[in-house]
Amino acid sequence: MSKTAIMTALVAALALPAVADETKIDSNGERYRLLNCYQKVTVPAQFRVTKELVKKPERKYVKKGNMIELREYPAVYREIRTKIRDEYIVMKEVVCKPDAE
């Protein structure tokens, strides 16, 4: 036998037990090997938010009994949301949990 054939047979013999340990059988009876595990992560949509003035801030004198109060009312704004990017899903790599077989 040539050195190449011997080396190939040796590598195959050493690799088979490792592959046999990782090989599993699914519910259809097909053999498979688990490579990685992933979890779906939803990234929310992104918006640009600007403010639009609805009512300016103001001060008012209000009579209360025999006193006069100076009251300050804050400005009122409305948010304008513009969508920049839609929501999308990313596959995040996670540690595989062993099967309960």
C-alpha positions as CSV (number, residue, x, y, z in Angstrom):
1,M,0.0,0.0,0.0
2,S,1.1,3.5,-0.6
3,K,1.7,6.0,2.1
4,T,-1.2,8.1,0.9
5,A,-3.7,5.2,1.1
6,I,-2.5,4.3,4.6
7,M,-2.8,7.9,5.8
8,T,-6.2,8.2,4.3
9,A,-7.4,5.0,6.0
10,L,-5.9,6.2,9.3
11,V,-7.6,9.6,9.2
12,A,-10.9,8.0,8.3
13,A,-10.6,5.5,11.1
14,L,-9.9,8.2,13.6
15,A,-12.6,10.5,12.3
16,L,-15.5,8.0,12.3
17,P,-15.9,7.7,16.1
18,A,-16.2,11.5,16.4
19,V,-18.7,11.7,13.6
20,A,-20.7,8.8,15.1
21,D,-21.0,10.6,18.4
22,E,-22.3,13.8,16.8
23,T,-24.7,12.1,14.4
24,K,-28.3,12.1,15.5
25,I,-31.6,10.8,14.1
26,D,-34.6,13.1,13.6
27,S,-38.3,12.2,13.9
28,N,-38.4,11.1,10.2
29,G,-35.5,8.6,10.8
30,E,-33.0,10.7,8.9
31,R,-29.5,11.2,10.2
32,Y,-28.2,14.7,10.8
33,R,-25.4,16.5,12.6
34,L,-26.0,19.6,14.7
35,L,-23.7,22.4,13.7
36,N,-24.9,25.5,15.5
37,C,-28.0,26.8,17.4
38,Y,-29.6,30.1,16.8
39,Q,-32.4,32.2,18.4
40,K,-34.6,34.7,16.6
41,V,-34.1,38.2,17.9
42,T,-36.5,40.9,16.7
43,V,-34.9,44.3,16.1
44,P,-37.6,47.0,16.5
45,A,-38.3,49.6,13.8
46,Q,-36.4,52.8,14.0
47,F,-38.1,56.2,14.0
48,R,-36.9,59.8,13.7
49,V,-38.9,61.9,16.2
50,T,-39.3,65.6,15.9
51,K,-41.4,68.0,18.0
52,E,-44.0,70.4,16.8
53,L,-45.1,73.3,19.0
54,V,-48.9,73.1,19.6
55,K,-49.2,75.8,22.4
56,K,-46.6,78.3,23.6
57,P,-45.7,78.5,27.3
58,E,-47.7,81.2,29.1
59,R,-48.1,82.9,32.4
60,K,-51.5,83.9,33.8
61,Y,-52.7,85.8,36.8
62,V,-55.5,84.0,38.5
63,K,-57.5,85.5,41.4
64,K,-58.0,83.1,44.2
65,G,-60.0,84.6,47.1
66,N,-58.4,87.9,48.0
67,M,-55.0,86.8,46.5
68,I,-53.7,86.8,43.0
69,E,-51.5,83.9,41.9
70,L,-49.1,84.0,39.0
71,R,-49.3,80.6,37.3
72,E,-47.0,79.3,34.6
73,Y,-48.2,76.8,32.0
74,P,-45.6,74.8,30.1
75,A,-45.4,74.6,26.3
76,V,-47.3,71.7,24.6
77,Y,-45.6,69.8,21.9
78,R,-46.7,66.9,19.6
79,E,-44.4,64.2,18.4
80,I,-44.0,63.6,14.7
81,R,-42.6,60.1,14.1
82,T,-41.1,59.2,10.8
83,K,-40.1,55.6,10.2
84,I,-36.5,55.2,9.1
85,R,-36.2,51.4,9.1
86,D,-38.7,48.6,9.4
87,E,-38.6,45.9,12.1
88,Y,-36.5,42.9,11.1
89,I,-35.3,39.6,12.6
90,V,-31.6,38.6,13.3
91,M,-30.4,35.1,14.0
92,K,-28.3,35.3,17.2
93,E,-25.9,32.3,17.8
94,V,-26.6,30.7,21.2
95,V,-25.2,27.7,23.1
96,C,-27.0,24.5,22.1
97,K,-28.9,22.8,24.8
98,P,-28.6,19.0,25.0
99,D,-31.6,17.0,23.8
100,A,-33.8,15.3,26.4
101,E,-33.6,11.9,24.8
